[in-house]
Amino acid sequence: MFSQIKKWIFGIGLALVLFLLFSLTYCWYLSGNIEKRFSGRKWKIPSTVYSDTTLLFPGKHVDLTFIEEKLKKLGYRKKMAQPEKKGEYQLIDTGIEIYFKDLNLPDNIREGFLAALDIDHDQINNIRLIDTDGSLSLAELGPEIIMQFFGKERELRRVVSINNIPKHLSDAVTSAEDSRFYTHFGVDPIGIIRALFTNIRYGYIRQGGSTLTQQLSKNYFLTSERTLRRKLNELFISVAIELKYSKDEIIEIYLNEIYFGQKGSVSINGVGEAADFYFGKKVENLTLSESAVIAGIIKGPNIFSPYSNLKKCTDRRNQVLHAMKNKQLISDQEMEMAITEPIKTVGFEKYNRQAPFFLDYVSQQLNELYPETSLSSLGFSIFTSLDTEVQNAAEKALENGLNRLEQAIPAIKREEPIQRLQGAVVVLQPRTGNILAMVGGRDYNLSQFNRITQSRRQPGSCIKPIIVASFLDVFKPSDLLNNEEISYLVNDKLWAPKNFGDIPEKQISVRDMLRLSCNRAAVDMVVRGGLGTVIDQINTYNFSTQFLPYPSIALGAFEVSPLELARAYCAFAADGIQPFPLSVKDVIDENGNSLVRRHMDIHEVISPAKAFLISSMLESVVTDGTAKSLVKLGIDFPLAGKTGTTNEYKDAWFIGYTPDFLALVWVGFDNGDPVYSTGSGAAIPIFAELVKSMPGYISQNTFTRPPGVVQRKVCKQSGELAVFLKCPETYDEYFLEENKPEIKCHIHASPSSIKRFFNGFKNLFK
């Protein structure tokens, strides 16, 4: 009998030794895999795309409602008293007080500060520093998140170092989830036994026995299946992790891994993202109460989230605080203060991809530089040129304008959504090429075809300013062009251009040709100036179109990309300098290193003097030409622009600009059906609504006359220098210094009778 017992003891001992050897060997094997995984990239972090920042400065026209909406999107909280913390604001009688958040942007790192914007009649009069009674010439609101490149997991996570995690947060988590974390070896037998007895007593699973290390093992290395094999693997992995890493390293990984709820279809992971999602704060700025809230959420994110059930969230927070107090991690006073602190969440909007056409354009550019897997896993910060205010204004103006057209012209209504009238808008900063807004179509959900970048349409009369710019060395703005009907031989066939409206004059000046958009005069200029010359000059504007030497080039008979056309017009607004359309300004990796920065790619296509002459003539289009309806629509600031309408009303255009912005509007059908309206009737109302909704870019800035431009008084009938008291109709005109009129009016300069002299004298005072 005794020998039998010895055999059993020996057998059990041998089994235990073998099991221990197996366990140690298996843990050693696992530790290698764990080290390999932990030493590399631990998580896939989606790259984040940001809009541009918002600049605030004295003199800027602003809408207070817009500022408040902007602040809410940036996570600022409204208060009924003066802001005390970063990220708070208050409306006051004279404007708004804002405690600006910190900025941490490429080339712009700034501490938050408290300031008041004094606003009167929708204009910032002053930016006052409240603490110092000083004033600022510029304040900047941070960018909005407009997109994220998610992988299939669709996880949001901000990795934070244990050094930046406040102690009361890690204490709250261990108190709530694993009170013996700092004493066990990855598995807590006491905790397992306690949970077992608790669950037996209540008759259901009331308490779990898993440690933080086991939770990490399950979340990071295993699936959620409930099998004995998975549970054993969880135990072995937990022990291996504890043998390999310190407690601080383990809890750091855990706090960055754990799940905290949903933001729509996107999951919130890690305390860094949770702190922002629930409280709009960096994790290091969490209060004790807020830390207890976050710790309490871990047990059941869908149950204890303050967004889903504030009462249960509050009760759970208080449980965590009591547990911390019982472990002597906080005092009675600290607990009571935290319990009485109300839970104030920042609020959130479900992830919603803004400006989809613009973001497709950004994605296309980024995919040329990085594979899609990198964008969805390496946590890049991508800073773009998008102005969300202008983008929203462009989207609304286009939709409203197309709806108005359909109501006014029944013939263009279509039942099938995909066949409806279309339009597109792009807004640029002429000097930088920054794309402020891009709307490539009416409804992105129905069609992702970007009509700004991907379509090719005839520009109609919008090509005429580029034609005129090509010939300013030959033609003067006052030179007369032929407006009579003439036939031209093109490909062995006669072709006669026709004017759109009634223009009875037999001759009109170059300025009036643009002002009235006279087709016959435009063709006359091209034929007289030389088709080869105009093609050579147009090619300097970097169109991808192959232009052919036909007279119809003057009427926009060749198809171009709307973005290329807008870029060409930037040269007129920017002293002859043509920029590259810029959407991506910076790409920053997760360590703060700049990866891609596209410097302004610009080159001169025409001289500043020629650009000024074109802008001056296009101002006439707005004040007294085909775009004069803009004045009736409330556009009362200096503006240059050009309408365009193609044959059979297939395309309606308007391009308008100031020194500060340029906007292009196109309206048409994808299949080329007529819109039965002109650029003036279809595109201009959209443009007007757009620019009235972007007051920050509207000013009274005029086009500055550069060196090389002179002004002379000319005779309207001859286009030559006016003869004092003799020419009956005169006006002031701008000219290039090297191509100014030298000859006096040949019609009225001949010797005259006394009677003619006095007639001229009387005309002077009419």
Rosetta blueprint (number, residue, H / E / L):
1 M L
2 F H
3 S H
4 Q H
5 I H
6 K H
7 K H
8 W H
9 I H
10 F H
11 G H
12 I H
13 G H
14 L H
15 A H
16 L H
17 V H
18 L H
19 F H
20 L H
21 L H
22 F H
23 S H
24 L H
25 T H
26 Y H
27 C H
28 W H
29 Y H
30 L H
31 S H
32 G H
33 N H
34 I H
35 E H
36 K H
37 R H
38 F H
39 S H
40 G L
41 R L
42 K L
43 W L
44 K L
45 I E
46 P L
47 S E
48 T E
49 V E
50 Y E
51 S L
52 D L
53 T L
54 T E
55 L E
56 L E
57 F L
58 P L
59 G L
60 K L
61 H E
62 V L
63 D L
64 L H
65 T H
66 F H
67 I H
68 E H
69 E H
70 K H
71 L H
72 K H
73 K H
74 L L
75 G L
76 Y L
77 R E
78 K E
79 K L
80 M L
81 A L
82 Q L
83 P L
84 E L
85 K L
86 K L
87 G L
88 E E
89 Y E
90 Q E
91 L E
92 I E
93 D L
94 T L
95 G E
96 I E
97 E E
98 I E
99 Y E
100 F L
101 K L
102 D L
103 L E
104 N E
105 L E
106 P L
107 D L
108 N E
109 I E
110 R E
111 E L
112 G L
113 F L
114 L E
115 A E
116 A E
117 L E
118 D E
119 I E
120 D E
121 H L
122 D L
123 Q E
124 I E
125 N E
126 N E
127 I E
128 R E
129 L E
130 I L
131 D L
132 T L
133 D L
134 G L
135 S E
136 L L
137 S L
138 L L
139 A E
140 E E
141 L E
142 G L
143 P L
144 E L
145 I E
146 I E
147 M E
148 Q E
149 F E
150 F L
151 G L
152 K L
153 E L
154 R L
155 E E
156 L E
157 R E
158 R L
159 V L
160 V L
161 S L
162 I H
163 N H
164 N H
165 I L
166 P L
167 K H
168 H H
169 L H
170 S H
171 D H
172 A H
173 V H
174 T H
175 S H
176 A H
177 E H
178 D L
179 S L
180 R L
181 F L
182 Y L
183 T L
184 H L
185 F L
186 G L
187 V L
188 D L
189 P H
190 I H
191 G H
192 I H
193 I H
194 R H
195 A H
196 L H
197 F H
198 T H
199 N H
200 I H
201 R H
202 Y H
203 G L
204 Y L
205 I L
206 R L
207 Q L
208 G L
209 G L
210 S L
211 T L
212 L H
213 T H
214 Q H
215 Q H
216 L H
217 S H
218 K H
219 N H
220 Y H
221 F H
222 L L
223 T L
224 S L
225 E L
226 R L
227 T L
228 L H
229 R H
230 R H
231 K H
232 L H
233 N H
234 E H
235 L H
236 F H
237 I H
238 S H
239 V H
240 A H
241 I H
242 E H
243 L H
244 K H
245 Y L
246 S L
247 K H
248 D H
249 E H
250 I H
251 I H
252 E H
253 I H
254 Y H
255 L H
256 N H
257 E H
258 I L
259 Y E
260 F E
261 G E
262 Q E
263 K E
264 G L
265 S L
266 V E
267 S E
268 I E
269 N E
270 G H
271 V H
272 G H
273 E H
274 A H
275 A H
276 D H
277 F H
278 Y H
279 F H
280 G L
281 K L
282 K L
283 V H
284 E H
285 N H
286 L L
287 T L
288 L H
289 S H
290 E H
291 S H
292 A H
293 V H
294 I H
295 A H
296 G H
297 I H
298 I L
299 K L
300 G L
301 P H
302 N H
303 I H
304 F H
305 S L
306 P L
307 Y L
308 S L
309 N L
310 L H
311 K H
312 K H
313 C H
314 T H
315 D H
316 R H
317 R H
318 N H
319 Q H
320 V H
321 L H
322 H H
323 A H
324 M H
325 K H
326 N H
327 K L
328 Q L
329 L L
330 I L
331 S L
332 D H
333 Q H
334 E H
335 M H
336 E H
337 M H
338 A H
339 I H
340 T H
341 E L
342 P L
343 I L
344 K L
345 T L
346 V L
347 G L
348 F L
349 E L
350 K L
351 Y L
352 N L
353 R L
354 Q L
355 A L
356 P H
357 F H
358 F H
359 L H
360 D H
361 Y H
362 V H
363 S H
364 Q H
365 Q H
366 L H
367 N H
368 E L
369 L L
370 Y L
371 P L
372 E H
373 T H
374 S H
375 L H
376 S L
377 S L
378 L E
379 G L
380 F L
381 S E
382 I E
383 F E
384 T E
385 S L
386 L L
387 D L
388 T H
389 E H
390 V H
391 Q H
392 N H
393 A H
394 A H
395 E H
396 K H
397 A H
398 L H
399 E H
400 N H
401 G H
402 L H
403 N H
404 R H
405 L H
406 E H
407 Q H
408 A H
409 I L
410 P H
411 A H
412 I H
413 K L
414 R L
415 E L
416 E L
417 P H
418 I H
419 Q H
420 R L
421 L L
422 Q E
423 G E
424 A E
425 V E
426 V E
427 V E
428 L E
429 Q L
430 P L
431 R L
432 T L
433 G L
434 N E
435 I E
436 L E
437 A E
438 M E
439 V E
440 G L
441 G L
442 R L
443 D L
444 Y L
445 N L
446 L L
447 S L
448 Q L
449 F L
450 N L
451 R L
452 I L
453 T L
454 Q L
455 S L
456 R L
457 R E
458 Q L
459 P L
460 G H
461 S H
462 C H
463 I H
464 K H
465 P H
466 I H
467 I H
468 V H
469 A H
470 S H
471 F L
472 L L
473 D L
474 V L
475 F L
476 K L
477 P L
478 S L
479 D L
480 L E
481 L E
482 N E
483 N L
484 E L
485 E L
486 I L
487 S L
488 Y E
489 L E
490 V E
491 N L
492 D L
493 K E
494 L E
495 W E
496 A L
497 P L
498 K L
499 N L
500 F L
501 G L
502 D L
503 I L
504 P L
505 E L
506 K L
507 Q E
508 I E
509 S E
510 V H
511 R H
512 D H
513 M H
514 L H
515 R H
516 L H
517 S L
518 C L
519 N H
520 R H
521 A H
522 A H
523 V H
524 D H
525 M H
526 V H
527 V H
528 R H
529 G H
530 G L
531 L H
532 G H
533 T H
534 V H
535 I H
536 D H
537 Q H
538 I H
539 N H
540 T L
541 Y L
542 N L
543 F L
544 S L
545 T L
546 Q L
547 F L
548 L L
549 P L
550 Y L
551 P H
552 S H
553 I H
554 A H
555 L H
556 G L
557 A L
558 F L
559 E L
560 V E
561 S L
562 P H
563 L H
564 E H
565 L H
566 A H
567 R H
568 A H
569 Y H
570 C H
571 A H
572 F H
573 A H
574 A L
575 D L
576 G L
577 I E
578 Q E
579 P E
580 F L
581 P L
582 L E
583 S L
584 V E
585 K E
586 D E
587 V E
588 I E
589 D L
590 E L
591 N L
592 G L
593 N L
594 S E
595 L E
596 V E
597 R L
598 R L
599 H L
600 M L
601 D L
602 I E
603 H E
604 E E
605 V L
606 I L
607 S L
608 P H
609 A H
610 K H
611 A H
612 F H
613 L H
614 I H
615 S H
616 S H
617 M H
618 L H
619 E H
620 S H
621 V H
622 V H
623 T H
624 D H
625 G L
626 T L
627 A L
628 K L
629 S H
630 L H
631 V H
632 K H
633 L L
634 G L
635 I L
636 D L
637 F L
638 P L
639 L L
640 A E
641 G E
642 K E
643 T E
644 G E
645 T E
646 T L
647 N H
648 E H
649 Y H
650 K L
651 D E
652 A E
653 W E
654 F E
655 I E
656 G E
657 Y E
658 T L
659 P L
660 D L
661 F L
662 L E
663 A E
664 L E
665 V E
666 W E
667 V E
668 G E
669 F L
670 D L
671 N L
672 G L
673 D L
674 P L
675 V L
676 Y L
677 S L
678 T L
679 G H
680 S H
681 G H
682 A H
683 A H
684 I H
685 P H
686 I H
687 F H
688 A H
689 E H
690 L H
691 V H
692 K H
693 S L
694 M L
695 P H
696 G H
697 Y H
698 I L
699 S L
700 Q L
701 N L
702 T L
703 F L
704 T L
705 R L
706 P L
707 P L
708 G L
709 V E
710 V E
711 Q E
712 R E
713 K E
714 V E
715 C E
716 K L
717 Q L
718 S L
719 G L
720 E L
721 L E
722 A L
723 V L
724 F L
725 L L
726 K L
727 C L
728 P L
729 E L
730 T E
731 Y E
732 D E
733 E E
734 Y E
735 F E
736 L E
737 E H
738 E H
739 N H
740 K L
741 P L
742 E L
743 I L
744 K E
745 C L
746 H L
747 I L
748 H L
749 A L
750 S L
751 P L
752 S L
753 S L
754 I H
755 K H
756 R H
757 F H
758 F H
759 N H
760 G H
761 F H
762 K H
763 N H
764 L H
765 F L
766 K L
